Structure formats: structure tokens, C-alpha cells
């Protein structure tokens, strides 16, 4: 199972779509240091630009 880290506001529907398609999703707003600590444990990162 691929792990996805979402660090910015994302529609609940988008998160549910990922989960329904077999992704493990964690949503957490992180500062720079927090992101550096977490990112190594995930296969993908979703941010809004």
C-alpha cells in the first residue's frame, strides 16, 4: 500500500478518493522541520501551490 502525506488543505472528497483506491493517507499541516521529519516515511506528497 502506498502512503501519501497531504500537508495542505485538500477537499475531503479527494482524500476519500485516494483511500478508496488503496492509498494510506495522512493529512497534517506541518512546518518545515515537521515535514523533514515525516517525509521519509511516505511514497508521495500532496501540496497545493
MMTF fields as JSON, N, C-alpha, C and O atoms, coordinates in Angstrom:
{
  "mmtfVersion": "1.0.0",
  "mmtfProducer": "UNKNOWN",
  "numBonds": 195,
  "numAtoms": 196,
  "numGroups": 49,
  "numChains": 1,
  "numModels": 1,
  "chainsPerModel": [1],
  "groupsPerChain": [49],
  "chainIdList": ["A"],
  "bondAtomList": [4, 2, 8, 6, 12, 10, 16, 14, 20, 18, 24, 22, 28, 26, 32, 30, 36, 34, 40, 38, 44, 42, 48, 46, 52, 50, 56, 54, 60, 58, 64, 62, 68, 66, 72, 70, 76, 74, 80, 78, 84, 82, 88, 86, 92, 90, 96, 94, 100, 98, 104, 102, 108, 106, 112, 110, 116, 114, 120, 118, 124, 122, 128, 126, 132, 130, 136, 134, 140, 138, 144, 142, 148, 146, 152, 150, 156, 154, 160, 158, 164, 162, 168, 166, 172, 170, 176, 174, 180, 178, 184, 182, 188, 186, 192, 190],
  "bondOrderList": [1, 1, 1, 1, 1, 1, 1, 1, 1, 1, 1, 1, 1, 1, 1, 1, 1, 1, 1, 1, 1, 1, 1, 1, 1, 1, 1, 1, 1, 1, 1, 1, 1, 1, 1, 1, 1, 1, 1, 1, 1, 1, 1, 1, 1, 1, 1, 1],
  "groupList": [{"groupName": "UNK", "atomNameList": ["N", "CA", "C", "O"], "elementList": ["N", "C", "C", "O"], "formalChargeList": [0, 0, 0, 0], "bondAtomList": [1, 0, 2, 1, 3, 2], "bondOrderList": [1, 1, 2], "singleLetterCode": "X", "chemCompType": "L-PEPTIDE LINKING"}],
  "groupTypeList": [0, 0, 0, 0, 0, 0, 0, 0, 0, 0, 0, 0, 0, 0, 0, 0, 0, 0, 0, 0, 0, 0, 0, 0, 0, 0, 0, 0, 0, 0, 0, 0, 0, 0, 0, 0, 0, 0, 0, 0, 0, 0, 0, 0, 0, 0, 0, 0, 0],
  "groupIdList": [1, 2, 3, 4, 5, 6, 7, 8, 9, 10, 11, 12, 13, 14, 15, 16, 17, 18, 19, 20, 21, 22, 23, 24, 25, 26, 27, 28, 29, 30, 31, 32, 33, 34, 35, 36, 37, 38, 39, 40, 41, 42, 43, 44, 45, 46, 47, 48, 49],
  "secStructList": [7, 7, 3, 3, 3, 3, 7, 1, 7, 7, 7, 2, 2, 2, 2, 2, 2, 2, 2, 2, 6, 6, 7, 3, 3, 3, 3, 7, 7, 7, 7, 2, 2, 2, 2, 2, 2, 2, 4, 4, 4, 7, 1, 3, 3, 3, 7, 7, 7],
  "xCoordList": [0.846, 0.0, 0.894, 1.821, 0.605, 1.386, 0.873, -0.331, 1.812, 1.484, 1.607, 2.608, 0.569, 0.517, 0.388, -0.458, 1.231, 1.178, 0.584, 1.086, -0.478, -1.13, -0.836, -1.194, -0.183, 0.244, -0.494, -0.254, -1.381, -2.175, -3.639, -3.97, -4.515, -5.956, -6.314, -5.948, -7.033, -7.464, -8.907, -9.275, -9.709, -11.116, -11.249, -10.495, -12.21, -12.464, -12.73, -12.343, -13.391, -13.693, -12.412, -12.344, -11.407, -10.133, -9.427, -8.867, -9.454, -8.833, -9.573, -8.94, -10.899, -11.683, -11.408, -11.342, -11.247, -10.952, -9.629, -9.525, -8.625, -7.337, -7.486, -6.989, -8.167, -8.362, -9.127, -8.785, -10.158, -10.969, -10.191, -10.594, -9.072, -8.244, -6.991, -6.023, -7.015, -5.971, -4.784, -3.786, -4.869, -3.772, -4.001, -5.131, -2.923, -2.971, -2.674, -1.608, -3.604, -3.487, -3.399, -4.169, -2.437, -2.334, -2.399, -1.625, -3.332, -3.439, -2.931, -3.44, -1.921, -1.375, -0.664, 0.215, -1.051, -0.348, 0.946, 0.921, 2.069, 3.379, 4.208, 4.097, 5.036, 6.017, 7.216, 7.223, 8.206, 9.365, 10.046, 10.317, 10.319, 11.004, 10.148, 10.662, 8.857, 7.959, 7.897, 7.853, 7.892, 7.87, 9.133, 9.065, 10.274, 11.531, 11.549, 12.131, 10.916, 10.871, 9.932, 10.203, 8.84, 7.798, 8.015, 7.663, 8.583, 8.547, 9.208, 8.791, 10.203, 10.919, 10.035, 10.333, 8.96, 8.085, 6.988, 6.163, 6.967, 5.867, 6.363, 7.51, 5.464, 5.761, 5.406, 5.976, 4.463, 4.008, 3.655, 3.291, 3.769, 3.454, 2.512, 2.789, 1.393, 0.456, 0.469, 0.223, 0.761, 0.735, -0.066, -0.216, -0.567, -1.236, -0.266, 0.459, -0.265, 0.65, -0.114, 0.489],
  "yCoordList": [-1.175, 0.0, 1.241, 1.35, 2.161, 3.395, 4.378, 4.516, 5.051, 6.031, 7.432, 7.77, 8.244, 9.6, 10.574, 10.403, 11.591, 12.647, 13.887, 14.361, 14.41, 15.629, 16.714, 16.577, 17.798, 18.824, 20.146, 21.078, 20.238, 21.449, 21.06, 19.906, 22.04, 21.794, 21.167, 21.673, 20.064, 19.335, 18.906, 18.565, 18.922, 18.55, 17.155, 16.242, 17.008, 15.704, 14.636, 13.479, 15.031, 14.089, 13.55, 12.375, 14.397, 13.974, 12.97, 11.981, 13.225, 12.301, 10.966, 9.911, 11.002, 9.767, 8.993, 7.764, 9.706, 9.054, 8.294, 7.164, 8.914, 8.249, 6.995, 5.926, 7.137, 5.997, 4.868, 3.696, 5.22, 4.213, 3.494, 2.422, 4.085, 3.469, 2.825, 2.578, 2.555, 1.756, 2.503, 1.882, 3.828, 4.6, 4.806, 5.0, 4.761, 5.131, 6.625, 7.057, 7.419, 8.873, 9.447, 9.084, 10.355, 11.108, 12.586, 13.068, 13.308, 14.748, 15.437, 15.217, 16.273, 17.026, 18.256, 18.152, 19.427, 20.643, 20.687, 20.653, 20.761, 20.693, 21.926, 22.501, 22.32, 23.359, 22.685, 21.468, 23.461, 22.951, 21.8, 20.756, 21.984, 20.938, 19.676, 18.561, 19.852, 18.71, 17.924, 16.694, 18.646, 17.995, 17.174, 16.046, 17.721, 16.993, 15.704, 14.706, 15.723, 14.534, 13.464, 12.271, 13.88, 12.951, 12.396, 11.247, 13.181, 12.886, 11.553, 10.916, 11.133, 9.896, 8.654, 7.629, 8.738, 7.585, 7.443, 6.534, 8.336, 8.358, 8.167, 8.469, 7.655, 7.436, 8.648, 8.849, 9.457, 10.619, 11.751, 11.526, 12.965, 14.175, 15.012, 15.274, 15.438, 16.314, 17.665, 17.769, 18.703, 20.088, 20.913, 20.521, 22.03, 22.961, 24.079, 24.545, 24.493, 25.585, 26.782, 27.795],
  "zCoordList": [0.0, 0.0, 0.0, 0.802, -0.898, -0.953, 0.095, 0.309, 0.735, 1.762, 1.176, 0.544, 1.398, 0.867, 2.031, 2.908, 2.028, 3.028, 2.381, 1.362, 2.966, 2.485, 3.51, 4.68, 3.076, 4.03, 3.88, 4.648, 2.908, 2.716, 2.612, 2.341, 2.83, 2.758, 1.419, 0.358, 1.491, 0.304, 0.545, 1.67, -0.486, -0.352, 0.25, -0.088, 1.139, 1.757, 0.701, 0.866, -0.379, -1.456, -2.091, -2.453, -2.225, -2.812, -1.9, -2.374, -0.61, 0.343, 0.332, 0.348, 0.306, 0.249, -1.036, -1.019, -2.152, -3.421, -3.334, -3.812, -2.725, -2.559, -1.694, -2.046, -0.575, 0.331, -0.354, -0.197, -1.111, -1.801, -2.895, -3.348, -3.321, -4.356, -3.78, -4.499, -2.476, -1.864, -1.289, -0.923, -1.202, -0.633, 0.859, 1.306, 1.614, 3.023, 3.072, 2.633, 3.601, 3.547, 4.951, 5.84, 5.132, 6.379, 6.025, 5.199, 6.658, 6.457, 7.714, 8.813, 7.53, 8.656, 8.118, 7.263, 8.627, 8.246, 9.055, 10.285, 8.357, 9.006, 8.683, 7.6, 9.634, 9.333, 8.658, 8.472, 8.301, 7.561, 8.296, 7.702, 9.576, 10.347, 10.476, 10.383, 10.689, 10.789, 9.49, 9.498, 8.37, 7.064, 6.853, 6.364, 7.212, 7.05, 7.869, 7.444, 9.041, 9.888, 9.335, 9.47, 8.719, 8.268, 6.868, 6.602, 5.98, 4.544, 4.169, 3.202, 4.895, 4.544, 4.651, 4.038, 5.417, 5.635, 4.578, 4.669, 3.571, 2.602, 1.179, 0.851, 0.34, -1.074, -1.921, -2.993, -1.442, -2.206, -1.252, -0.098, -1.76, -1.008, -1.851, -3.022, -1.261, -1.963, -1.274, -0.072, -2.059, -1.584, -2.584, -3.742, -2.144, -3.05, -3.343, -2.465, -4.574, -4.942, -5.446, -5.801]
}
